[in-house]
Amino acid sequence: LIIFIYQNIRFYLVGILSLVLFTGCQSFQPTERSELALEDSEFMGLWSMYNRCVTDQDPLQMKDYILKLTEAPRPISIHHSPIPLPKFLKNWTSHRASRLSVDPRAMAASCSLLAGEAAWKTGHLELARDLLQAVIEGYPEAEYAYYVEEARHTIQQVPTIRNVSLE
């Protein structure tokens, strides 16, 4: 009886390993759309949107550009991988760099900085503070440290808003 159970377990293990071998890792598909799925025209649309953000001076219009840039697909990280990996392996891996010529997240962060400065110059102090604070909170990764530092520097220059009571 023990030999029979052992042979069945071995048969199932060989079957599962064969299935994984034949299907390979390609059978696991990402659950979210990645930057690898971007067509050239889609990337060029993001690039032209970023260029409009750079030249525009209307902070409300720039906020729309920021929203569209932040919705751009990102690189798939190992932490969001469809392949189940043990946690200790995930902790030993580095973040995957963007495979595009320009990182859409960097474009969004840059656009947010420009929009915050434009809002400040046009007197929209609350909007400026919100946009700059969004950069500080939304980009904790080391590769975006420049944008976070610039946002902190600019937010210190924005005058504080004080509620004035007329009583």
N, C-alpha and C positions, 0 to 999 in steps of 0.2 A: 504494500500500500504506500509506503514512504517513497519507494522508487518511482511508483506511478505518479505521485504528486510532484516529485522533483522533476521528472521528465516533462510534465505539463507546464510547470513554471518556466522551465528552460525553453520550452516551445513558445510560450507567450512572450518571453523576453526577446528571443530571436525574432519573432514576428514584429514586435514593436520597434526594435532597433532597425530592422530591414525597412519598415515603413518610414521611419525618420530618415534613413539613408537615401531612399528613393525620392522622397518628397523634398528633402533638404530644408534649408532655412527659408527658401523662397515661399513656402506655403504660409508662413506667418506674414501677414500684411499689417502695416501700420494702421492704427485706429484714427490718426489725425492726418490731415493733408500736410505734406512737408514741402520744403522749398524745391525738392527734386521734381515735384510735379508742376512747377512753374514753366509755362511756355515762354519763349522769348518775348512775345508781345505783351504778356502779363508783366514781366520784369520791366520792360521798357515803359509800361504804363506807370509802374511804381516810381521809376526814375524820373519821368516827366512830372509826376505829381510832386516829388521832392523838389524838383527845380522850380515848380510854381510856388511851393512853400517858401523857398529861398527868396524869390522875387516879390512875393505878395507882402503887403503891410497891414492887411485886415486880419486881426487876431481871430475873429469868429470864423472866417473862411479858412484860416490856417488850422484851426481846431478840427475842421472836417478832414483836411489833409492828414493830420496826425492820426485821426481815427482810422482812416483807410490804410495808412502805413503800418499801424499796429496790428491790423488784421491780416497782414501778409504772412504767408506760411513761414515757419521757423524750421531750423534743422531738427531732426528727430534726435532727442537725447537718449542715452542708454536707459535713463530712468523711465522713459515713456515707451520703451521698446516693446513690440508685440511678442518678442521671444522671452519667455520666463527665465530670468537669471537670478541666482542667489544674491542676496543683498551685499555680501562681502565682495562679490565680483563687481557689482555696480559701484561700490565705494572706491574701488581701485582704478576706475576708468576716468579719463579726463572728458571734459565737455567737448563736443564736436564743433569745430569751427564752421562758419558759414561757407558753403561751396559756391556761393555767388560772388561776383566781382565786388559787389558792395553789399554790406549787411543791411537788410531792411529795418532791423531794430535800431541800428545806428542812425539810419536816415530818420526814423521816427523820433529818436532822442534829440537829434540835431534840430529837427523841425519844431519840437516842443520848446527847445531853448529859444529859437528864433521867434516863435509865437509868444513866449513869455516876455521877451524883450519888447516886441511890438505892442503887446497889451500894456506894458508898463509905460512906454512912450506915449501911448494914446490915452492914458489916464484910467485904464481898466485895471486897477491895482489888485482887486480880488481875483480876477481872471489870471493875471500875471502870477500871483502867488500860487494859485491852484495848478497852473501849468508847470511851474518850476518845481513845486512839491511833488507832482506826479513823476517827474524825472528822477528825483531823489529816491522816491519809494519804489518806482517801477523798474529800476535798472541796478539791482544789487551786485550783478556779476562784475568781475574785475575788468573785463574788456570794455566796460562802459564807464569806468572811473572818471575819465575826462569830462564826460557830460554831467555826471553827478557833481563833480567839483565846480564846474562852471555854473550849474544851477544853484549850488550853495552860495557861490560868490555873488551871483546876480540877486538872489533872494535877500541877501543882507543889504543890498543897495535900495531895494524897494521900500519906500516909506511905510511904516505901520499904519494901519487903518484904525482910527479911534472913533468910537461912537460918542457923539456929542449930545449931551442932554440940554434941553432948553429950559429946564425948570429952575 
